[in-house]
Amino acid sequence: MKSEFSSALVAGLGYIGLPTAAIIASRGIRVTGYDINEDVVEQVSSGNAHIYETDLDGLVQKVVSSGMLTATNKPCPADVFIIAVPTPIGEDHAPVTDYVFDTAKAIAPVLHEGATIILESTSPVGTTEELSTLLEGLRPDLKFPTNFPEEPDVAIAYCPERVLPGRILTEVVENDRCIGGITPRCARKAQSFYKTFVRGKCITTNARAAELVKLTENSFRDTNIAFANELSLICDRFDVNAWEVIELANRHPRVNILNPGPGVGGHCIAVDPWFIVHSAPEQARLIRTAREVNDEKIEFTIERCLKLIEGNADQKIALFGLAFKADIDDLRESPAMEIASRLVTQYRDRVRIVEPYLHDLPEQLRNHGAKLAGLDEALRECGILIVLVDHDVFKLIEPQERMGHAIYDTRGIWRDYNTHAA
Ligand code: SAJ
């Protein structure tokens, strides 16, 4: 069946927008990537992915050289407009939706009858309706679903991304999608677009429900990680090994505790729950507390590091990992970065950082005298080993290589238990 969509504009060529644009282009739909950052436009135009994601480089190169993906800083007409711009939090953890509405203003002049607009950015409940109202004001010549629900000229829907960094190209295609239309007709239109490249189920609902679904998913995960982090503090209080307790408790058929760590990072899990808390402060008590527990885990970890370092004066300190989680290069909202910054400010050139996903240290660490070190070099030079990220390669360090070092393993990758199975 021939697709009714022959062109798409993807606004925001970041961690979500660029892989999405590349996948859509690889399915034979001509894609224009629109970004306000000149550098990004230049890099993508020359066939390079400006971010690291598994297999993304090759795919971008392929679709750019075949002419199916181009990049620009000026929007152009298209059958479908996908908005995948950042929605960070600002003061008092309030969601900042400015980039979404700035994008809407930028695409308004090129909208035409028959176009479909899909918001993918994580957004507070009601944002998609606001987007429609804004566009209605900017283009009085077109019928929008908010004022002409029966027969709008333009379809508007919300469809959150839910891909896992490190597996984005697979998950964009394989994951089920939840598509919320301002009207059922809008949802169906967006659904037929997603069906051109998604193998998972494309399930329709209304825009407000879809917005809350996204926030719910990440709040659920944050709350579950907070349980693990709180439990690790309780174990510490009783001098019991948290990893052992979790592993044994998880043998119960209906218990599945996640892993404690040095705190929660990334641009989603540590941010999105605040969108709910901000809009429903009286109801979202557990969600708020979970956020606070996870943030406080960073402070607890720093205190523990300081204690270990003070107890091993003059020894060099190796910090294993800076990324916000295992096996990626992304430092956004990374607890490891925050912990490293604090330790480097205090211990300066005593600190070695092992981060196989980086070629250079971020400036704020370099300026204080910290050095990027190879794994073997760090094991040789440093008496203190602190694991901040559970990169696979760190798990390969054998017990005899760690022997004689003072160790703080915040991720439980070098576990030693007393448990014996009979
Ligand atoms: N973490 C723990 N313990 C765990 C699991 C994770 O401390 O047991 C930490 C990680 O180290 C990291 C943070 O949580 O610092 C977040 O990592 P993650 O793997 O849980 O999630 P993200 O941020 O990489 O991706 C999440 C995913 N959401 C859910 O799993 C509900 C992904 O599917 C979303 O698409 C993504 O957020 C997003 O973009 O919203």
Residues whose N, C-alpha, C, O or C-beta is under 5 A from the ligand:
A	BS01	SAJ	E161 R162 V163 L164 P165 E217 N218 R221 I225 L258 N259 P260 G261 G263 V264 G265 G266 C268 I269 F324 K325
